[in-house]
Amino acid sequence: MLDLKIMRLYQRENGIWYVEFKRGKKKSLRTRNKSEALRAYNKLKKRYLEGKILPLLQDGKKIKLSEFTQEYIEWTQENRSEETVKKANYTLNKLREIVGDIYIKNLTKRHLDNYVSHMLAQGLSRTTVNIHIRTIKSAFTKAVEWEYVKSHPFEGYKLLKVQQKPPRFLLPEQIEQVEEVIDNDFWLFVFRLFIYTGMRLGEIWNLQWKHIDLNRNVIIVEKTKTFQSRIIPIHPKLREELEKRYPAMGKVVPYAKPTIERRLKGYFKKAGYKDLRVHDLRHTFASLMVMNGVDLKTVQELLGHQSYRTTEIYAHLSPQHLHEAIKKLPI
């Protein structure tokens, strides 16, 4: 006799209803409506009683790429940053578009080769494609954990070789040049917020006044790329800017991310740095600290890097700084 206890209906924190089979096998019912979930659950019970679902339970779950993508995106929405959700959603759906909606157990490195070739042909840089590769590999690490596949289909897949370039950043005199062309007090404050904290664009966009603690003289960064909080001490010059506006409510920078980028890049161009990106202000924060003797482990902590290797790019400083070092040889 078939045991119906082998199945249970439950709802995740995101509101989506699921059916769990024995050994932790799960299936999304793709609805937040309890009545719809019950109807779908009863259909699955009927299939189970008819013996049509036994192969699924005995041989491992056969799940298509589209189904896995939906479940993985739901999981990232609960457990990862907004930026990670966007990357995963784009890359996994693009993978399905290129290789077809196949069962994920049939995926091979050849399929990822096809994806990489397609994206390069579309004009994406090798650096961007490497981000895609890492995103896809991370997703299928979770597929292994969920026991949807016995082994990682892309295990050992290597990233594309990319010519390594030192991070682009502004020297102190160049920072002054940019500040001289900023003709708006608020946007001067925003520019200095980037320079004196090293925060990412998304972090500054999410920053609220409640995260500014002038008593402790720190900024609490809650929503980060790594989904972890960190504390940044407030620089004296930045404190002056904050005190002008404190106390306040809501977002510190109440503009959309594209608006922030557009305004700052306009000032960069006006100062003669048309190729400078907003992210290069984060590089500026880190590089200037390293140039002034701050150790890389401290820089890693301030930037919120999970990997020390990511921070090591700042060990390679600007040619100008290296020339000054050579001049100090006592010969």
C-alpha positions as a Markdown table, in Angstrom:
| # | Residue | x | y | z |
|---|---|---|---|---|
| 1 | Met | 0.0 | 0.0 | 0.0 |
| 2 | Leu | 1.3 | 3.5 | -0.9 |
| 3 | Asp | 2.0 | 5.8 | 2.1 |
| 4 | Leu | 0.6 | 9.3 | 1.6 |
| 5 | Lys | 2.8 | 10.5 | 4.4 |
| 6 | Ile | 5.6 | 10.5 | 1.9 |
| 7 | Met | 4.2 | 13.9 | 0.7 |
| 8 | Arg | 3.6 | 17.1 | 2.6 |
| 9 | Leu | 2.4 | 20.5 | 1.7 |
| 10 | Tyr | 4.1 | 23.6 | 3.1 |
| 11 | Gln | 4.6 | 27.3 | 2.5 |
| 12 | Arg | 8.0 | 29.1 | 2.4 |
| 13 | Glu | 8.6 | 32.5 | 3.9 |
| 14 | Asn | 8.3 | 34.1 | 0.4 |
| 15 | Gly | 4.7 | 32.9 | 0.3 |
| 16 | Ile | 5.2 | 30.2 | -2.4 |
| 17 | Trp | 3.6 | 26.8 | -1.7 |
| 18 | Tyr | 5.7 | 23.6 | -2.1 |
| 19 | Val | 5.3 | 19.9 | -1.9 |
| 20 | Glu | 8.0 | 17.9 | -0.2 |
| 21 | Phe | 8.6 | 14.3 | -1.0 |
| 22 | Lys | 10.7 | 11.9 | 0.9 |
| 23 | Arg | 14.5 | 12.5 | 1.1 |
| 24 | Gly | 13.9 | 16.3 | 0.9 |
| 25 | Lys | 12.8 | 16.3 | -2.7 |
| 26 | Lys | 10.8 | 19.5 | -3.3 |
| 27 | Lys | 8.5 | 20.9 | -6.0 |
| 28 | Ser | 7.3 | 24.4 | -6.2 |
| 29 | Leu | 3.6 | 24.8 | -6.8 |
| 30 | Arg | 4.2 | 28.3 | -8.2 |
| 31 | Thr | 1.4 | 30.0 | -6.2 |
| 32 | Arg | 0.9 | 32.0 | -3.0 |
| 33 | Asn | -2.8 | 31.1 | -3.1 |
| 34 | Lys | -3.6 | 28.4 | -0.6 |
| 35 | Ser | -6.7 | 27.1 | -2.5 |
| 36 | Glu | -4.7 | 26.8 | -5.7 |
| 37 | Ala | -1.9 | 25.1 | -3.8 |
| 38 | Leu | -4.4 | 22.5 | -2.4 |
| 39 | Arg | -5.8 | 21.7 | -5.8 |
| 40 | Ala | -2.3 | 21.2 | -7.2 |
| 41 | Tyr | -1.3 | 19.1 | -4.2 |
| 42 | Asn | -4.4 | 16.9 | -4.6 |
| 43 | Lys | -3.5 | 16.3 | -8.3 |
| 44 | Leu | 0.0 | 15.2 | -7.3 |
| 45 | Lys | -1.5 | 12.9 | -4.7 |
| 46 | Lys | -3.7 | 11.3 | -7.4 |
| 47 | Arg | -0.7 | 10.9 | -9.7 |
| 48 | Tyr | 1.2 | 9.3 | -6.8 |
| 49 | Leu | -1.7 | 6.9 | -6.2 |
| 50 | Glu | -1.7 | 5.9 | -9.8 |
| 51 | Gly | 2.0 | 5.2 | -9.6 |
| 52 | Lys | 3.0 | 7.9 | -12.0 |
| 53 | Ile | 5.1 | 9.7 | -9.5 |
| 54 | Leu | 7.2 | 6.8 | -8.2 |
| 55 | Pro | 10.0 | 7.1 | -10.8 |
| 56 | Leu | 10.5 | 10.7 | -9.6 |
| 57 | Leu | 10.9 | 9.5 | -6.0 |
| 58 | Gln | 13.1 | 6.5 | -6.8 |
| 59 | Asp | 15.5 | 7.8 | -9.5 |
| 60 | Gly | 15.9 | 11.4 | -8.3 |
| 61 | Lys | 14.0 | 14.4 | -9.4 |
| 62 | Lys | 13.8 | 15.1 | -13.1 |
| 63 | Ile | 13.7 | 18.9 | -13.2 |
| 64 | Lys | 13.9 | 21.1 | -16.3 |
| 65 | Leu | 16.1 | 24.2 | -16.5 |
| 66 | Ser | 13.1 | 26.5 | -16.4 |
| 67 | Glu | 11.8 | 24.8 | -13.2 |
| 68 | Phe | 15.2 | 25.0 | -11.5 |
| 69 | Thr | 15.6 | 28.6 | -12.5 |
| 70 | Gln | 12.3 | 29.6 | -10.9 |
| 71 | Glu | 13.1 | 27.8 | -7.6 |
| 72 | Tyr | 16.6 | 29.1 | -7.5 |
| 73 | Ile | 15.5 | 32.7 | -8.1 |
| 74 | Glu | 12.9 | 32.3 | -5.3 |
| 75 | Trp | 15.7 | 31.2 | -3.0 |
| 76 | Thr | 18.1 | 34.0 | -4.0 |
| 77 | Gln | 15.3 | 36.5 | -3.3 |
| 78 | Glu | 15.2 | 35.3 | 0.3 |
| 79 | Asn | 18.9 | 34.8 | 0.8 |
| 80 | Arg | 21.0 | 37.0 | -1.6 |
| 81 | Ser | 21.3 | 40.7 | -2.6 |
| 82 | Glu | 19.1 | 42.3 | -5.2 |
| 83 | Glu | 22.0 | 42.5 | -7.6 |
| 84 | Thr | 22.7 | 38.8 | -7.2 |
| 85 | Val | 19.0 | 38.1 | -8.0 |
| 86 | Lys | 19.2 | 40.1 | -11.2 |
| 87 | Lys | 22.4 | 38.4 | -12.4 |
| 88 | Ala | 21.0 | 34.9 | -11.6 |
| 89 | Asn | 17.7 | 35.7 | -13.3 |
| 90 | Tyr | 19.4 | 37.0 | -16.5 |
| 91 | Thr | 22.1 | 34.3 | -16.8 |
| 92 | Leu | 19.9 | 31.3 | -16.1 |
| 93 | Asn | 17.2 | 32.4 | -18.5 |
| 94 | Lys | 19.7 | 33.2 | -21.1 |
| 95 | Leu | 21.3 | 29.8 | -20.7 |
| 96 | Arg | 17.8 | 28.2 | -21.2 |
| 97 | Glu | 17.3 | 30.3 | -24.3 |
| 98 | Ile | 20.6 | 29.2 | -25.8 |
| 99 | Val | 20.7 | 25.5 | -24.9 |
| 100 | Gly | 16.9 | 24.8 | -24.6 |
| 101 | Asp | 14.7 | 23.8 | -21.7 |
| 102 | Ile | 16.5 | 20.6 | -21.0 |
| 103 | Tyr | 16.6 | 18.5 | -17.9 |
| 104 | Ile | 19.4 | 19.9 | -15.7 |
| 105 | Lys | 20.9 | 16.4 | -15.2 |
| 106 | Asn | 21.7 | 16.5 | -18.9 |
| 107 | Leu | 23.7 | 19.7 | -18.8 |
| 108 | Thr | 27.4 | 19.4 | -19.7 |
| 109 | Lys | 30.4 | 21.7 | -20.0 |
| 110 | Arg | 29.7 | 21.8 | -23.7 |
| 111 | His | 26.4 | 23.6 | -23.0 |
| 112 | Leu | 28.3 | 26.2 | -21.0 |
| 113 | Asp | 30.8 | 26.5 | -23.9 |
| 114 | Asn | 27.9 | 27.3 | -26.2 |
| 115 | Tyr | 26.7 | 30.0 | -23.7 |
| 116 | Val | 30.1 | 31.6 | -23.5 |
| 117 | Ser | 30.6 | 31.6 | -27.3 |
| 118 | His | 27.2 | 33.1 | -27.8 |
| 119 | Met | 27.7 | 35.9 | -25.3 |
| 120 | Leu | 31.2 | 36.8 | -26.7 |
| 121 | Ala | 29.6 | 36.9 | -30.2 |
| 122 | Gln | 27.1 | 39.4 | -28.8 |
| 123 | Gly | 29.9 | 41.7 | -27.9 |
| 124 | Leu | 30.2 | 41.1 | -24.1 |
| 125 | Ser | 33.6 | 41.6 | -22.6 |
| 126 | Arg | 35.5 | 38.6 | -21.3 |
| 127 | Thr | 35.3 | 40.1 | -17.8 |
| 128 | Thr | 31.5 | 40.3 | -18.0 |
| 129 | Val | 31.3 | 36.7 | -19.4 |
| 130 | Asn | 33.4 | 35.5 | -16.4 |
| 131 | Ile | 30.8 | 37.1 | -14.1 |
| 132 | His | 28.1 | 35.1 | -15.9 |
| 133 | Ile | 30.2 | 31.9 | -15.6 |
| 134 | Arg | 30.6 | 32.4 | -11.9 |
| 135 | Thr | 26.9 | 33.1 | -11.5 |
| 136 | Ile | 25.9 | 30.0 | -13.3 |
| 137 | Lys | 28.3 | 27.8 | -11.5 |
| 138 | Ser | 27.1 | 29.1 | -8.1 |
| 139 | Ala | 23.5 | 28.3 | -9.1 |
| 140 | Phe | 24.4 | 24.7 | -9.9 |
| 141 | Thr | 26.3 | 24.3 | -6.6 |
| 142 | Lys | 22.9 | 24.8 | -5.0 |
| 143 | Ala | 21.4 | 22.3 | -7.4 |
| 144 | Val | 23.8 | 19.7 | -6.1 |
| 145 | Glu | 23.0 | 20.7 | -2.5 |
| 146 | Trp | 19.3 | 20.3 | -3.2 |
| 147 | Glu | 20.1 | 16.8 | -4.7 |
| 148 | Tyr | 18.6 | 17.8 | -8.1 |
| 149 | Val | 21.8 | 16.5 | -9.7 |
| 150 | Lys | 24.4 | 14.0 | -8.4 |
| 151 | Ser | 27.4 | 16.1 | -9.4 |
| 152 | His | 28.1 | 19.6 | -10.6 |
| 153 | Pro | 27.7 | 19.8 | -14.4 |
| 154 | Phe | 30.2 | 22.6 | -14.7 |
| 155 | Glu | 32.7 | 21.5 | -12.0 |
| 156 | Gly | 36.2 | 22.5 | -13.1 |
| 157 | Tyr | 35.0 | 24.9 | -15.8 |
| 158 | Lys | 37.7 | 27.6 | -16.1 |
| 159 | Leu | 37.2 | 31.3 | -16.4 |
| 160 | Leu | 38.3 | 33.1 | -19.6 |
| 161 | Lys | 41.8 | 34.6 | -19.4 |
| 162 | Val | 41.6 | 38.3 | -19.1 |
| 163 | Gln | 44.4 | 40.9 | -19.2 |
| 164 | Gln | 44.7 | 42.1 | -15.7 |
| 165 | Lys | 44.7 | 45.9 | -15.3 |
| 166 | Pro | 45.4 | 47.9 | -12.1 |
| 167 | Pro | 42.4 | 49.5 | -10.6 |
| 168 | Arg | 41.6 | 53.0 | -11.9 |
| 169 | Phe | 41.5 | 55.7 | -9.2 |
| 170 | Leu | 42.0 | 59.4 | -8.5 |
| 171 | Leu | 45.0 | 60.9 | -6.8 |
| 172 | Pro | 44.3 | 63.7 | -4.1 |
| 173 | Glu | 45.0 | 66.5 | -6.6 |
| 174 | Gln | 42.6 | 64.9 | -9.1 |
| 175 | Ile | 39.9 | 64.6 | -6.4 |
| 176 | Glu | 40.3 | 68.4 | -5.9 |
| 177 | Gln | 39.9 | 68.9 | -9.7 |
| 178 | Val | 36.6 | 67.0 | -9.6 |
| 179 | Glu | 35.3 | 68.9 | -6.5 |
| 180 | Glu | 36.1 | 72.2 | -8.2 |
| 181 | Val | 33.7 | 71.5 | -11.1 |
| 182 | Ile | 30.8 | 70.3 | -8.8 |
| 183 | Asp | 28.6 | 73.3 | -8.7 |
| 184 | Asn | 25.9 | 71.8 | -6.4 |
| 185 | Asp | 26.4 | 71.4 | -2.7 |
| 186 | Phe | 24.3 | 68.2 | -2.4 |
| 187 | Trp | 26.2 | 66.4 | -5.2 |
| 188 | Leu | 29.5 | 67.5 | -3.7 |
| 189 | Phe | 28.3 | 65.7 | -0.5 |
| 190 | Val | 27.4 | 62.6 | -2.6 |
| 191 | Phe | 30.9 | 62.6 | -4.2 |
| 192 | Arg | 32.6 | 62.9 | -0.8 |
| 193 | Leu | 30.3 | 60.1 | 0.6 |
| 194 | Phe | 31.8 | 57.8 | -2.1 |
| 195 | Ile | 35.4 | 59.0 | -1.6 |
| 196 | Tyr | 35.4 | 58.8 | 2.2 |
| 197 | Thr | 33.6 | 55.5 | 2.7 |
| 198 | Gly | 34.5 | 53.3 | -0.3 |
| 199 | Met | 30.8 | 52.1 | -0.4 |
| 200 | Arg | 29.3 | 50.6 | -3.5 |
| 201 | Leu | 26.7 | 52.4 | -5.5 |
| 202 | Gly | 24.0 | 50.0 | -4.4 |
| 203 | Glu | 25.0 | 50.5 | -0.7 |
| 204 | Ile | 24.9 | 54.3 | -0.9 |
| 205 | Trp | 21.5 | 54.0 | -2.7 |
| 206 | Asn | 20.2 | 51.9 | 0.2 |
| 207 | Leu | 21.8 | 54.0 | 2.9 |
| 208 | Gln | 19.3 | 55.6 | 5.3 |
| 209 | Trp | 19.9 | 58.3 | 7.9 |
| 210 | Lys | 19.1 | 55.8 | 10.7 |
| 211 | His | 22.3 | 54.0 | 9.7 |
| 212 | Ile | 24.3 | 57.2 | 10.5 |
| 213 | Asp | 25.5 | 57.1 | 14.1 |
| 214 | Leu | 27.3 | 60.3 | 14.9 |
| 215 | Asn | 27.5 | 59.4 | 18.6 |
| 216 | Arg | 29.6 | 56.4 | 17.8 |
| 217 | Asn | 31.0 | 58.2 | 14.7 |
| 218 | Val | 30.2 | 55.2 | 12.3 |
| 219 | Ile | 28.1 | 54.3 | 9.3 |
| 220 | Ile | 26.3 | 51.0 | 9.5 |
| 221 | Val | 26.1 | 49.4 | 6.1 |
| 222 | Glu | 23.2 | 46.9 | 6.3 |
| 223 | Lys | 22.4 | 45.9 | 2.7 |
| 224 | Thr | 25.6 | 44.8 | 1.0 |
| 225 | Lys | 26.6 | 42.7 | -2.0 |
| 226 | Thr | 27.7 | 39.9 | 0.4 |
| 227 | Phe | 24.4 | 40.1 | 2.3 |
| 228 | Gln | 26.3 | 41.0 | 5.5 |
| 229 | Ser | 26.5 | 44.1 | 7.6 |
| 230 | Arg | 29.7 | 46.1 | 8.3 |
| 231 | Ile | 30.7 | 49.3 | 10.0 |
| 232 | Ile | 32.7 | 52.2 | 8.5 |
| 233 | Pro | 34.2 | 54.9 | 10.7 |
| 234 | Ile | 33.3 | 58.4 | 9.6 |
| 235 | His | 36.1 | 60.5 | 8.3 |
| 236 | Pro | 36.4 | 64.0 | 9.8 |
| 237 | Lys | 35.7 | 65.8 | 6.5 |
| 238 | Leu | 32.7 | 63.6 | 5.8 |
| 239 | Arg | 31.4 | 64.2 | 9.3 |
| 240 | Glu | 31.2 | 67.9 | 8.6 |
| 241 | Glu | 29.1 | 67.2 | 5.5 |
| 242 | Leu | 26.8 | 64.8 | 7.5 |
| 243 | Glu | 26.4 | 67.3 | 10.4 |
| 244 | Lys | 25.0 | 69.9 | 7.9 |
| 245 | Arg | 22.1 | 67.6 | 7.1 |
| 246 | Tyr | 21.7 | 65.7 | 10.4 |
| 247 | Pro | 19.2 | 64.7 | 11.7 |
| 248 | Ala | 17.1 | 63.7 | 8.8 |
| 249 | Met | 14.8 | 60.8 | 7.8 |
| 250 | Gly | 14.6 | 58.4 | 4.9 |
| 251 | Lys | 17.4 | 57.8 | 2.3 |
| 252 | Val | 20.6 | 59.7 | 2.5 |
| 253 | Val | 20.7 | 60.0 | -1.3 |
| 254 | Pro | 17.0 | 60.0 | -2.4 |
| 255 | Tyr | 17.7 | 59.4 | -6.1 |
| 256 | Ala | 17.7 | 56.3 | -8.4 |
| 257 | Lys | 21.0 | 54.6 | -9.1 |
| 258 | Pro | 21.0 | 55.7 | -12.8 |
| 259 | Thr | 20.5 | 59.3 | -11.8 |
| 260 | Ile | 23.4 | 59.1 | -9.3 |
| 261 | Glu | 25.7 | 57.7 | -12.0 |
| 262 | Arg | 24.6 | 60.2 | -14.6 |
| 263 | Arg | 25.1 | 63.2 | -12.4 |
| 264 | Leu | 28.5 | 62.1 | -11.1 |
| 265 | Lys | 29.8 | 61.0 | -14.5 |
| 266 | Gly | 28.8 | 64.4 | -15.9 |
| 267 | Tyr | 31.1 | 66.1 | -13.3 |
| 268 | Phe | 33.9 | 63.6 | -14.1 |
| 269 | Lys | 33.7 | 64.5 | -17.8 |
| 270 | Lys | 33.7 | 68.2 | -16.9 |
| 271 | Ala | 36.9 | 67.7 | -14.9 |
| 272 | Gly | 38.5 | 65.9 | -17.8 |
| 273 | Tyr | 38.0 | 62.3 | -16.7 |
| 274 | Lys | 35.4 | 61.1 | -19.2 |
| 275 | Asp | 36.3 | 57.4 | -18.8 |
| 276 | Leu | 36.0 | 57.4 | -15.0 |
| 277 | Arg | 33.3 | 55.3 | -13.5 |
| 278 | Val | 31.4 | 55.8 | -10.2 |
| 279 | His | 32.9 | 52.4 | -9.1 |
| 280 | Asp | 36.3 | 53.9 | -9.5 |
| 281 | Leu | 35.6 | 56.1 | -6.4 |
| 282 | Arg | 35.6 | 52.8 | -4.4 |
| 283 | His | 39.0 | 52.0 | -6.0 |
| 284 | Thr | 40.1 | 55.5 | -5.0 |
| 285 | Phe | 39.2 | 55.0 | -1.4 |
| 286 | Ala | 41.1 | 51.7 | -1.2 |
| 287 | Ser | 44.1 | 52.6 | -3.3 |
| 288 | Leu | 44.8 | 55.9 | -1.4 |
| 289 | Met | 44.6 | 54.0 | 1.9 |
| 290 | Val | 47.1 | 51.4 | 0.7 |
| 291 | Met | 49.4 | 54.1 | -0.7 |
| 292 | Asn | 49.4 | 55.7 | 2.8 |
| 293 | Gly | 50.4 | 52.5 | 4.6 |
| 294 | Val | 47.1 | 50.8 | 5.5 |
| 295 | Asp | 47.4 | 47.0 | 5.4 |
| 296 | Leu | 45.3 | 45.0 | 3.0 |
| 297 | Lys | 43.5 | 43.1 | 5.7 |
| 298 | Thr | 42.1 | 46.3 | 7.1 |
| 299 | Val | 41.2 | 47.5 | 3.6 |
| 300 | Gln | 39.4 | 44.2 | 3.1 |
| 301 | Glu | 37.3 | 44.7 | 6.2 |
| 302 | Leu | 36.4 | 48.3 | 5.3 |
| 303 | Leu | 35.4 | 47.3 | 1.8 |
| 304 | Gly | 33.4 | 44.3 | 2.9 |
| 305 | His | 35.3 | 41.8 | 0.6 |
| 306 | Gln | 34.7 | 38.2 | 1.5 |
| 307 | Ser | 37.9 | 37.1 | -0.3 |
| 308 | Tyr | 41.3 | 38.5 | 0.5 |
| 309 | Arg | 42.2 | 37.8 | -3.2 |
| 310 | Thr | 39.7 | 40.5 | -4.3 |
| 311 | Thr | 41.5 | 43.1 | -2.1 |
| 312 | Glu | 44.9 | 42.1 | -3.4 |
| 313 | Ile | 44.4 | 44.1 | -6.6 |
| 314 | Tyr | 45.2 | 47.2 | -4.5 |
| 315 | Ala | 48.7 | 46.0 | -3.9 |
| 316 | His | 49.5 | 47.2 | -7.4 |
| 317 | Leu | 49.5 | 51.0 | -7.1 |
| 318 | Ser | 49.7 | 53.7 | -9.6 |
| 319 | Pro | 52.9 | 54.2 | -11.7 |
| 320 | Gln | 53.3 | 57.6 | -10.3 |
| 321 | His | 53.5 | 56.3 | -6.7 |
| 322 | Leu | 56.0 | 53.6 | -7.8 |
| 323 | His | 58.2 | 56.2 | -9.4 |
| 324 | Glu | 58.2 | 58.2 | -6.2 |
| 325 | Ala | 59.2 | 55.0 | -4.3 |
| 326 | Ile | 62.1 | 54.3 | -6.7 |
| 327 | Lys | 63.5 | 57.9 | -6.1 |
| 328 | Lys | 63.9 | 57.1 | -2.5 |
| 329 | Leu | 66.7 | 54.5 | -3.1 |
| 330 | Pro | 69.7 | 55.7 | -1.1 |
| 331 | Ile | 72.2 | 55.3 | -4.0 |
